[in-house]
Every structure is written in C-alpha cells, then in structure tokens.
Amino acid sequence: MIQLSLPKQLLGKYISAQLNSFFPDENKVSPDDFSRELDIAIDRTDYCFRHVSHERYNKKGQTILNHLYGDQYLVFLWLLSNTIWKEQGHHFIATKLYYLNRALHGFDCMYDTGLPDIFLIFHGSGTMLGKAVYKNYFIAFQGCTVGAHKGHYPVFGKGVTLTSHSSVIGNSVIGDNTSISIHTCIFERNISSNAIVFTDANSGQVIEKPSKSIFAHQFFNTEG
C-alpha cells in the first residue's frame, strides 16, 4: 500500500479545494464526485512507483506519494484525470484536472492521451505530450514536445527517454531503450532501439549512435 502524505479523505478534499479555487465557476467539485476514481488513481500511482528505483518514490518496496513533491503530484494528477475520463467520459472534473496540472506544473497532456502504466516526468514545466503511442518506462524532462504532423503521431518503444527540450514530431518510430538528447528534434524519422540521438554542436545534424547504456534503467527497477 502506498504511503500518502495526506490521508485519502483529506487528499480528496485538498484536490477539490484546489479545483474550486483555480476554477470558481458554478460546477463546484466535491470529493464525493470522484471518490471511486481517487481510489483507482492511487492504486495506479502505487503500481507505477513500484517500478521506480529512486527512494523518494519507492523506499525498500514502500511506495510514496507526497502531494508537495511536484514530480510525484504531476504524475498522480494526470492518472486521476485519466481515470475519471475512463470511468466517466469527458467529465468537467477531468478537464479541470488537466488545466490544474498545466497551472501548477506547466505540464500539458490531455487526460485521454495514452500514457503507459509506468512513466515518469521530471521537472515537467513546458512539456507537452500529444496523443502518440507510448510504452512503459517512458521518461520526459522539462521542455519536451511530442506532436503530430499531418495527423501522424510518433510511436515510442519501451524505455524511451526524452531529455530536456527535445522533441519528436510526426510519423516517427522510436525504438526501445533509446534516449533523445537535449535540444534534439526528431522529425518524421525512425530511430533504432538501444540508441542515443543528439544534435552535433558544429554541424547541427541529428546523429544516431548505438548505446550500451540505457538512460531509463537508472530510474526503474525493472528493465524496459
């Protein structure tokens, strides 16, 4: 069972208070409106963090969710918004949670995006994740963009890492265990598995090289 920084009932009240404060319209949010979904989202967060090796998320098998630790709360809010969408459809609470994540963390990812069960977002300010195909052990840092070109979104393999200010746009397939380096844009291009991709400082060309070191494995206790 995950260790919560607030008891579940208080967590529900805390989220409701945030939503009602940020969005003071006539659609007031009560903890009772999403109590079942809150349970599911907590379980999903527990499952996600069980695969994380960092002790701030998982200390000797005890998972942790701290509402004041932004990277954790960001993931949890997205999972809650996604859970409400799955259980209730395009509910206004899911929409408000999406905008709350944007307001608090600068993280732009719609509740109906197909993020995987196991993922991490670090310093998510300015990161926008569109409706690509994502697989487990996905990591994105600040300032990343995943977007479409002419209606086509990327497809990501397992264990892909987008480091700060990298982007993947359009009809691209990114292989398993591949890392996209800082300030590197992949546009309509396929990338092999077990690779590192970077922008050459002199030529400006995007270069792909095989890599034995898998960046995502630094953060997860299960191989991707």
One Martini backbone bead per residue (centre of mass of N, CA, C, O) as a GRO file, in nm:
protein
  224
    1MET     BB    1   0.095   0.037   0.022
    2ILE     BB    2   0.073   0.356  -0.011
    3GLN     BB    3   0.230   0.650   0.098
    4LEU     BB    4   0.063   0.920   0.229
    5SER     BB    5   0.069   1.264   0.308
    6LEU     BB    6  -0.241   1.218   0.288
    7PRO     BB    7  -0.522   1.128   0.361
    8LYS     BB    8  -0.756   1.038   0.147
    9GLN     BB    9  -0.977   1.239   0.234
   10LEU     BB   10  -0.787   1.490   0.233
   11LEU     BB   11  -0.702   1.466  -0.062
   12GLY     BB   12  -0.981   1.514  -0.181
   13LYS     BB   13  -1.016   1.797  -0.053
   14TYR     BB   14  -0.765   1.926  -0.172
   15ILE     BB   15  -0.841   1.897  -0.471
   16SER     BB   16  -1.111   2.045  -0.457
   17ALA     BB   17  -0.994   2.314  -0.357
   18GLN     BB   18  -0.821   2.367  -0.601
   19LEU     BB   19  -1.042   2.362  -0.821
   20ASN     BB   20  -1.225   2.588  -0.687
   21SER     BB   21  -1.002   2.807  -0.695
   22PHE     BB   22  -0.917   2.800  -1.003
   23PHE     BB   23  -1.248   2.719  -1.069
   24PRO     BB   24  -1.508   2.952  -0.996
   25ASP     BB   25  -1.764   2.802  -1.079
   26GLU     BB   26  -2.071   2.627  -1.085
   27ASN     BB   27  -1.878   2.360  -1.086
   28LYS     BB   28  -1.857   2.209  -0.820
   29VAL     BB   29  -1.625   2.021  -0.618
   30SER     BB   30  -1.647   1.702  -0.480
   31PRO     BB   31  -1.516   1.425  -0.336
   32ASP     BB   32  -1.768   1.246  -0.423
   33ASP     BB   33  -1.723   1.274  -0.743
   34PHE     BB   34  -1.415   1.094  -0.705
   35SER     BB   35  -1.369   0.852  -0.504
   36ARG     BB   36  -1.329   0.604  -0.685
   37GLU     BB   37  -1.107   0.727  -0.867
   38LEU     BB   38  -0.906   0.777  -0.642
   39ASP     BB   39  -0.847   0.484  -0.577
   40ILE     BB   40  -0.744   0.408  -0.857
   41ALA     BB   41  -0.516   0.623  -0.879
   42ILE     BB   42  -0.356   0.522  -0.637
   43ASP     BB   43  -0.303   0.240  -0.750
   44ARG     BB   44  -0.157   0.339  -1.009
   45THR     BB   45   0.069   0.484  -0.861
   46ASP     BB   46   0.177   0.244  -0.712
   47TYR     BB   47   0.251   0.079  -0.962
   48CYS     BB   48   0.444   0.280  -1.087
   49PHE     BB   49   0.641   0.321  -0.829
   50ARG     BB   50   0.735   0.016  -0.807
   51HIS     BB   51   0.939   0.074  -1.070
   52VAL     BB   52   1.100   0.267  -0.894
   53SER     BB   53   1.432   0.337  -0.764
   54HIS     BB   54   1.371   0.585  -0.621
   55GLU     BB   55   1.337   0.665  -0.279
   56ARG     BB   56   1.110   0.890  -0.316
   57TYR     BB   57   0.913   0.653  -0.436
   58ASN     BB   58   1.095   0.381  -0.337
   59LYS     BB   59   1.133   0.236  -0.015
   60LYS     BB   60   1.181  -0.077   0.013
   61GLY     BB   61   0.874  -0.112  -0.128
   62GLN     BB   62   0.776   0.180  -0.039
   63THR     BB   63   0.552   0.377  -0.149
   64ILE     BB   64   0.531   0.734  -0.256
   65LEU     BB   65   0.299   1.021  -0.188
   66ASN     BB   66   0.362   1.366  -0.242
   67HIS     BB   67   0.185   1.663  -0.271
   68LEU     BB   68   0.477   1.843  -0.249
   69TYR     BB   69   0.583   1.671  -0.495
   70GLY     BB   70   0.568   1.759  -0.810
   71ASP     BB   71   0.639   1.498  -0.978
   72GLN     BB   72   0.428   1.322  -0.834
   73TYR     BB   73   0.170   1.496  -0.860
   74LEU     BB   74   0.161   1.505  -1.164
   75VAL     BB   75   0.116   1.205  -1.214
   76PHE     BB   76  -0.138   1.178  -1.041
   77LEU     BB   77  -0.319   1.385  -1.185
   78TRP     BB   78  -0.318   1.238  -1.452
   79LEU     BB   79  -0.435   0.968  -1.350
   80LEU     BB   80  -0.698   1.092  -1.248
   81SER     BB   81  -0.800   1.213  -1.513
   82ASN     BB   82  -0.793   0.942  -1.670
   83THR     BB   83  -0.986   0.787  -1.485
   84ILE     BB   84  -1.231   0.969  -1.519
   85TRP     BB   85  -1.251   0.930  -1.822
   86LYS     BB   86  -1.288   0.619  -1.818
   87GLU     BB   87  -1.546   0.627  -1.613
   88GLN     BB   88  -1.703   0.924  -1.728
   89GLY     BB   89  -1.556   1.068  -1.937
   90HIS     BB   90  -1.595   1.405  -2.043
   91HIS     BB   91  -1.534   1.544  -1.769
   92PHE     BB   92  -1.494   1.837  -1.597
   93ILE     BB   93  -1.282   1.727  -1.397
   94ALA     BB   94  -1.074   1.635  -1.603
   95THR     BB   95  -1.031   1.917  -1.720
   96LYS     BB   96  -0.942   2.056  -1.457
   97LEU     BB   97  -0.695   1.873  -1.407
   98TYR     BB   98  -0.546   1.948  -1.659
   99TYR     BB   99  -0.525   2.257  -1.584
  100LEU     BB  100  -0.388   2.219  -1.312
  101ASN     BB  101  -0.126   2.098  -1.426
  102ARG     BB  102  -0.056   2.350  -1.588
  103ALA     BB  103  -0.052   2.555  -1.350
  104LEU     BB  104   0.151   2.403  -1.154
  105HIS     BB  105   0.366   2.251  -1.393
  106GLY     BB  106   0.347   2.297  -1.712
  107PHE     BB  107   0.164   2.045  -1.799
  108ASP     BB  108   0.079   1.899  -2.130
  109CYS     BB  109  -0.184   1.649  -2.092
  110MET     BB  110  -0.425   1.480  -2.184
  111TYR     BB  111  -0.649   1.252  -2.042
  112ASP     BB  112  -0.662   1.079  -2.341
  113THR     BB  113  -0.388   0.995  -2.328
  114GLY     BB  114  -0.151   0.708  -2.383
  115LEU     BB  115  -0.020   0.658  -2.129
  116PRO     BB  116   0.144   0.459  -1.939
  117ASP     BB  117   0.179   0.283  -1.642
  118ILE     BB  118   0.497   0.354  -1.680
  119PHE     BB  119   0.612   0.673  -1.561
  120LEU     BB  120   0.805   0.987  -1.602
  121ILE     BB  121   0.827   1.328  -1.469
  122PHE     BB  122   1.072   1.587  -1.502
  123HIS     BB  123   1.039   1.897  -1.477
  124GLY     BB  124   0.753   1.962  -1.661
  125SER     BB  125   0.805   2.231  -1.771
  126GLY     BB  126   0.691   2.267  -2.104
  127THR     BB  127   0.548   1.996  -2.144
  128MET     BB  128   0.426   1.818  -2.445
  129LEU     BB  129   0.188   1.546  -2.479
  130GLY     BB  130   0.075   1.374  -2.720
  131LYS     BB  131  -0.113   1.125  -2.919
  132ALA     BB  132   0.069   0.889  -2.884
  133VAL     BB  133   0.271   0.602  -2.860
  134TYR     BB  134   0.315   0.441  -2.549
  135LYS     BB  135   0.554   0.300  -2.324
  136ASN     BB  136   0.711   0.168  -2.091
  137TYR     BB  137   0.953   0.363  -1.933
  138PHE     BB  138   0.882   0.656  -1.960
  139ILE     BB  139   1.062   0.973  -2.023
  140ALA     BB  140   1.030   1.325  -1.918
  141PHE     BB  141   1.133   1.641  -1.946
  142GLN     BB  142   1.182   1.953  -1.985
  143GLY     BB  143   1.055   2.095  -2.282
  144CYS     BB  144   0.886   1.884  -2.424
  145THR     BB  145   0.784   1.737  -2.753
  146VAL     BB  146   0.475   1.582  -2.871
  147GLY     BB  147   0.377   1.554  -3.217
  148ALA     BB  148   0.210   1.638  -3.506
  149HIS     BB  149   0.198   1.547  -3.870
  150LYS     BB  150  -0.055   1.522  -4.065
  151GLY     BB  151  -0.188   1.327  -3.823
  152HIS     BB  152   0.095   1.218  -3.718
  153TYR     BB  153   0.229   1.012  -3.473
  154PRO     BB  154   0.426   0.880  -3.264
  155VAL     BB  155   0.630   0.584  -3.177
  156PHE     BB  156   0.702   0.415  -2.873
  157GLY     BB  157   0.905   0.244  -2.696
  158LYS     BB  158   1.071   0.109  -2.458
  159GLY     BB  159   1.266   0.314  -2.263
  160VAL     BB  160   1.212   0.613  -2.326
  161THR     BB  161   1.403   0.927  -2.354
  162LEU     BB  162   1.333   1.274  -2.285
  163THR     BB  163   1.515   1.528  -2.283
  164SER     BB  164   1.571   1.843  -2.259
  165HIS     BB  165   1.428   1.999  -2.527
  166SER     BB  166   1.292   1.776  -2.677
  167SER     BB  167   1.170   1.618  -2.994
  168VAL     BB  168   0.870   1.455  -3.143
  169ILE     BB  169   0.761   1.446  -3.488
  170GLY     BB  170   0.542   1.257  -3.623
  171ASN     BB  171   0.636   0.991  -3.839
  172SER     BB  172   0.764   0.807  -3.576
  173VAL     BB  173   1.007   0.557  -3.466
  174ILE     BB  174   1.098   0.459  -3.135
  175GLY     BB  175   1.303   0.268  -2.991
  176ASP     BB  176   1.416   0.084  -2.761
  177ASN     BB  177   1.618   0.231  -2.530
  178THR     BB  178   1.599   0.539  -2.610
  179SER     BB  179   1.777   0.857  -2.644
  180ILE     BB  180   1.702   1.205  -2.630
  181SER     BB  181   1.868   1.476  -2.654
  182ILE     BB  182   1.930   1.783  -2.608
  183HIS     BB  183   1.798   1.980  -2.847
  184THR     BB  184   1.635   1.745  -3.007
  185CYS     BB  185   1.495   1.680  -3.334
  186ILE     BB  186   1.236   1.460  -3.438
  187PHE     BB  187   1.148   1.432  -3.791
  188GLU     BB  188   1.023   1.198  -3.962
  189ARG     BB  189   1.185   0.956  -3.789
  190ASN     BB  190   1.366   0.671  -3.745
  191ILE     BB  191   1.470   0.481  -3.448
  192SER     BB  192   1.662   0.284  -3.295
  193SER     BB  193   1.752   0.067  -3.080
  194ASN     BB  194   1.981   0.134  -2.855
  195ALA     BB  195   2.001   0.463  -2.855
  196ILE     BB  196   2.157   0.777  -2.939
  197VAL     BB  197   2.041   1.118  -2.976
  198PHE     BB  198   2.198   1.401  -3.144
  199THR     BB  199   2.327   1.730  -3.171
  200ASP     BB  200   2.555   1.871  -3.350
  201ALA     BB  201   2.734   2.153  -3.269
  202ASN     BB  202   2.853   2.217  -3.563
  203SER     BB  203   2.631   2.106  -3.787
  204GLY     BB  204   2.326   2.028  -3.668
  205GLN     BB  205   2.307   1.734  -3.677
  206VAL     BB  206   2.141   1.433  -3.656
  207ILE     BB  207   2.261   1.174  -3.437
  208GLU     BB  208   2.309   0.816  -3.447
  209LYS     BB  209   2.384   0.588  -3.173
  210PRO     BB  210   2.493   0.335  -3.020
  211SER     BB  211   2.390   0.201  -2.686
  212LYS     BB  212   2.458   0.041  -2.373
  213SER     BB  213   2.333   0.277  -2.228
  214ILE     BB  214   2.036   0.304  -2.026
  215PHE     BB  215   1.882   0.565  -1.896
  216ALA     BB  216   1.610   0.447  -1.772
  217HIS     BB  217   1.758   0.236  -1.574
  218GLN     BB  218   1.816   0.452  -1.345
  219PHE     BB  219   1.480   0.463  -1.256
  220PHE     BB  220   1.436   0.149  -1.283
  221ASN     BB  221   1.368  -0.192  -1.149
  222THR     BB  222   1.277  -0.253  -1.449
  223GLU     BB  223   1.318  -0.357  -1.745
  224GLY     BB  224   1.232  -0.226  -2.075
   0.00000   0.00000   0.00000
